[in-house]
């Protein structure tokens, strides 16, 4: 198992310098991150202590600190990502508000104190094989009535199902619902697992579900490059914004955003 985490460190460290450019050039990913940040800001209070699990390049943490002035502690497996995130914080004058701790997601208790709000975006939990330990450790680390916000890649994406059903490519849908799959990161294949809402509600069963929102319902990010028309892109983003707020679609995004309370 330790070899697995060392490989995660290596792969994501290698990706650090190009990660933002790759993600932020994808209009679906940009919209996902916008909706995630809106949710984080909605549930955050000025007095809260904040932990991010899997901070990556520090993109979310930097925006959050600039918007709120609240300090963020980050737990991240990748040395390269931590180094890049610290450099980003220094450039924007937020380094004093940013504390990075190296470790896997399940090691959250090693930080040694509690937090009022914990968040994790961009599929960090999908590449964590010890997710049940993560859920237990977060529960123990959150203060009473603390908030947990995270997004995970989902087993069902409505737009993907419709598209590949029309094209007769059912194997593409089967990849998503497999017990384990692989995602590409800078040319490397990283083992991952997608989770249905029922699985997430079971794993995080100690928590109270506050909110659930589908992200990238009509089109998964890996197909975004197929859309060249700026008008069509704007229409898709508008549609996504509407659909993500409708409860019936909350289980059918490429990702699902969850808000729990202890």
C-alpha positions as CSV (number, residue, x, y, z in Angstrom):
1,X,0.0,0.0,0.0
2,X,2.8,2.4,0.8
3,X,4.1,1.9,-2.8
4,X,0.8,3.1,-4.1
5,X,1.0,6.4,-2.1
6,X,4.6,6.9,-3.2
7,X,3.5,6.5,-6.8
8,X,0.7,9.1,-6.2
9,X,3.3,11.4,-4.9
10,X,5.6,10.9,-7.9
11,X,2.8,11.2,-10.6
12,X,1.2,14.3,-9.1
13,X,4.5,16.0,-8.4
14,X,5.4,15.5,-12.0
15,X,2.1,17.1,-13.0
16,X,2.3,20.1,-10.7
17,X,3.7,22.6,-13.1
18,X,1.2,21.9,-15.9
19,X,-1.8,20.9,-13.8
20,X,-3.4,24.4,-13.6
21,X,-3.0,25.0,-17.3
22,X,-4.6,21.7,-18.2
23,X,-7.6,22.0,-15.8
24,X,-8.2,25.7,-16.3
25,X,-8.2,25.5,-20.1
26,X,-11.2,23.1,-19.9
27,X,-14.5,25.1,-19.6
28,X,-16.4,22.3,-18.0
29,X,-13.7,21.9,-15.3
30,X,-13.7,25.7,-14.7
31,X,-17.5,25.6,-14.2
32,X,-17.2,22.6,-11.8
33,X,-14.7,24.6,-9.7
34,X,-16.8,27.7,-9.7
35,X,-19.8,25.7,-8.4
36,X,-17.7,24.0,-5.8
37,X,-16.3,27.4,-4.6
38,X,-19.8,28.9,-4.4
39,X,-20.8,26.0,-2.2
40,X,-17.7,26.3,0.0
41,X,-18.2,30.1,0.5
42,X,-21.9,29.6,1.3
43,X,-21.2,27.2,4.2
44,X,-18.1,29.0,5.5
45,X,-18.2,31.4,8.5
46,X,-15.5,33.9,9.5
47,X,-14.7,32.1,12.8
48,X,-14.2,28.7,11.3
49,X,-10.9,26.7,11.1
50,X,-10.5,25.2,7.7
51,X,-8.8,22.1,6.3
52,X,-8.5,21.1,2.7
53,X,-7.7,17.5,1.8
54,X,-5.8,17.1,-1.4
55,X,-5.0,20.8,-2.1
56,X,-3.1,20.1,-5.3
57,X,-1.6,23.3,-6.7
58,X,-3.4,25.4,-4.1
59,X,-5.9,26.8,-6.6
60,X,-9.0,26.5,-4.4
61,X,-7.1,27.5,-1.2
62,X,-5.6,30.6,-2.9
63,X,-9.0,31.8,-4.1
64,X,-10.6,31.0,-0.8
65,X,-8.0,32.9,1.2
66,X,-8.2,35.9,-1.1
67,X,-12.0,36.0,-0.9
68,X,-12.3,35.5,2.9
69,X,-9.0,36.2,4.5
70,X,-9.4,33.0,6.5
71,X,-6.3,30.7,6.9
72,X,-6.3,27.3,5.4
73,X,-4.5,24.1,6.4
74,X,-3.9,21.6,3.6
75,X,-3.2,17.9,3.6
76,X,-1.6,16.8,0.4
77,X,0.2,13.5,-0.6
78,X,2.4,15.1,-3.4
79,X,5.6,17.0,-2.4
80,X,5.6,18.6,-5.8
81,X,2.1,19.9,-5.4
82,X,2.9,21.3,-2.0
83,X,6.0,23.1,-3.3
84,X,4.0,24.6,-6.2
85,X,1.1,25.6,-3.9
86,X,3.5,27.4,-1.5
87,X,5.0,29.2,-4.4
88,X,1.6,30.3,-5.6
89,X,0.7,31.6,-2.1
90,X,3.9,33.5,-1.9
91,X,3.2,35.3,-5.2
92,X,-0.2,36.4,-4.1
93,X,0.9,37.4,-0.6
94,X,-1.1,34.6,1.2
95,X,1.7,32.4,2.4
96,X,1.1,33.4,6.1
97,X,-2.5,32.1,5.7
98,X,-1.4,28.8,4.2
99,X,-0.1,25.7,6.1
100,X,0.7,22.5,4.1
101,X,1.1,19.1,5.7
102,X,2.3,16.1,3.7
103,X,0.2,13.0,4.0
104,X,-2.5,10.8,2.6
105,X,-6.2,11.6,3.1
106,X,-6.6,8.9,5.7
107,X,-3.9,10.5,7.8
108,X,-6.0,13.6,8.6
109,X,-5.8,12.9,12.4
110,X,-2.0,13.2,12.3
111,X,-2.4,17.0,12.0
112,X,-3.3,16.9,15.7
113,X,-6.2,19.3,16.1
114,X,-9.9,19.7,15.1
115,X,-11.4,21.8,12.3
116,X,-14.8,23.4,11.8
117,X,-14.9,22.8,8.1
118,X,-13.1,20.3,5.9
119,X,-13.3,20.2,2.1
120,X,-11.9,18.2,-0.7
121,X,-12.5,18.7,-4.4
122,X,-11.3,17.4,-7.8
123,X,-11.5,13.6,-7.0
124,X,-9.0,13.3,-4.3
125,X,-11.2,10.7,-2.6
126,X,-11.5,8.7,-5.8
127,X,-7.8,7.8,-5.7
128,X,-7.9,7.0,-1.9
129,X,-8.3,3.2,-1.5
130,X,-8.8,3.7,2.3
131,X,-11.8,5.9,2.0
132,X,-13.7,4.3,4.9
133,X,-10.7,5.2,7.1
134,X,-10.9,8.7,5.7
135,X,-14.5,9.0,6.6
136,X,-13.9,7.9,10.2
137,X,-10.8,10.1,10.6
138,X,-12.7,13.1,9.3
139,X,-15.6,12.5,11.7
140,X,-13.1,12.4,14.6
141,X,-11.3,15.5,13.4
142,X,-14.4,17.7,12.8
143,X,-15.6,19.8,15.7
144,X,-19.2,19.3,16.8
145,X,-21.7,20.3,14.1
146,X,-18.7,20.7,11.8
147,X,-19.1,20.8,8.0
148,X,-17.7,18.4,5.4
149,X,-17.8,19.4,1.7
150,X,-16.4,17.2,-1.0
151,X,-16.8,16.1,-4.6
152,X,-16.2,12.7,-6.1
153,X,-16.4,11.2,-9.6
154,X,-19.7,9.5,-10.0
155,X,-20.7,6.2,-11.4
156,X,-23.5,7.7,-13.6
157,X,-23.1,10.8,-15.8
158,X,-26.4,11.5,-17.6
159,X,-24.9,13.2,-20.7
160,X,-22.3,10.4,-21.1
161,X,-25.0,7.7,-20.9
162,X,-27.1,9.4,-23.6
163,X,-24.2,10.1,-25.9
164,X,-22.7,6.6,-25.8
165,X,-26.0,4.9,-26.0
166,X,-26.7,6.8,-29.2
167,X,-23.3,5.9,-30.5
168,X,-23.6,2.2,-29.5
169,X,-20.5,2.3,-27.3
170,X,-21.7,0.8,-24.1
171,X,-18.2,-0.2,-23.0
172,X,-17.5,3.5,-22.3
173,X,-20.3,3.5,-19.7
174,X,-19.1,0.2,-18.2
175,X,-15.6,1.7,-17.5
176,X,-17.2,4.2,-15.1
177,X,-19.2,1.6,-13.2
178,X,-16.4,-0.9,-12.9
179,X,-15.1,-1.7,-9.4
180,X,-11.9,0.1,-10.2
181,X,-10.7,2.1,-13.2
182,X,-7.8,4.2,-14.2
183,X,-7.5,7.9,-14.9
184,X,-4.7,9.5,-16.9
185,X,-2.4,12.0,-15.2
186,X,0.5,13.4,-17.4
187,X,0.7,10.1,-19.3
188,X,0.5,7.9,-16.2
189,X,-2.4,5.6,-15.3
190,X,-3.6,6.2,-11.7
191,X,-5.9,3.6,-10.1
192,X,-9.3,5.2,-9.2
193,X,-12.8,4.2,-8.1
194,X,-16.0,6.1,-8.9
195,X,-18.7,6.1,-6.3
196,X,-22.5,6.1,-6.5
197,X,-24.5,8.3,-4.2
198,X,-25.7,5.2,-2.3
199,X,-22.1,4.1,-1.7
200,X,-21.1,7.6,-0.5
201,X,-24.1,7.8,1.9
202,X,-23.1,4.4,3.3
203,X,-19.4,5.3,3.7
204,X,-20.2,8.6,5.3
205,X,-23.2,7.2,7.2
206,X,-22.2,8.8,10.5
207,X,-22.8,12.3,9.0
208,X,-26.0,14.1,8.2
209,X,-26.5,14.9,4.5
210,X,-27.1,18.7,4.1
211,X,-26.8,19.1,0.3
212,X,-26.1,17.0,-2.8
213,X,-25.5,18.6,-6.2
214,X,-24.6,17.1,-9.6
215,X,-21.7,18.6,-11.5
216,X,-21.1,18.3,-15.3
217,X,-24.4,16.6,-15.8
218,X,-24.7,17.2,-19.6
219,X,-21.0,16.7,-20.5
220,X,-18.0,15.2,-18.7
221,X,-14.8,17.3,-18.8
222,X,-12.9,14.9,-21.0
223,X,-15.3,15.7,-23.9
224,X,-15.1,19.5,-23.4
225,X,-12.5,19.8,-26.1
226,X,-15.0,18.6,-28.6
227,X,-17.1,21.7,-28.2
228,X,-15.4,24.5,-30.2
229,X,-18.3,27.0,-30.4
230,X,-18.2,29.7,-27.8
231,X,-22.0,30.1,-28.0
232,X,-22.5,26.4,-27.4
233,X,-20.1,26.5,-24.5
234,X,-22.0,29.4,-22.9
235,X,-25.3,27.6,-23.4
236,X,-23.9,24.4,-21.8
237,X,-22.6,26.3,-18.8
238,X,-26.0,28.0,-18.4
239,X,-27.7,24.7,-18.6
240,X,-25.3,23.1,-16.1
241,X,-26.0,25.9,-13.6
242,X,-29.7,25.3,-13.9
243,X,-29.6,21.5,-13.7
244,X,-27.2,21.5,-10.8
245,X,-29.7,23.3,-8.7
246,X,-32.5,20.8,-9.5
247,X,-32.6,17.9,-6.9
248,X,-33.7,15.2,-9.5
249,X,-30.4,15.7,-11.3
250,X,-28.2,15.7,-8.2
251,X,-27.2,12.0,-8.7
252,X,-26.4,12.2,-12.4
253,X,-23.3,14.4,-12.8
254,X,-19.8,13.4,-13.8
255,X,-19.1,14.4,-10.3
256,X,-21.4,14.8,-7.3
257,X,-20.8,17.5,-4.7
258,X,-21.8,16.6,-1.1
259,X,-22.2,18.7,2.0
260,X,-22.4,16.8,5.3
261,X,-22.6,17.9,8.9
262,X,-21.3,16.0,11.9
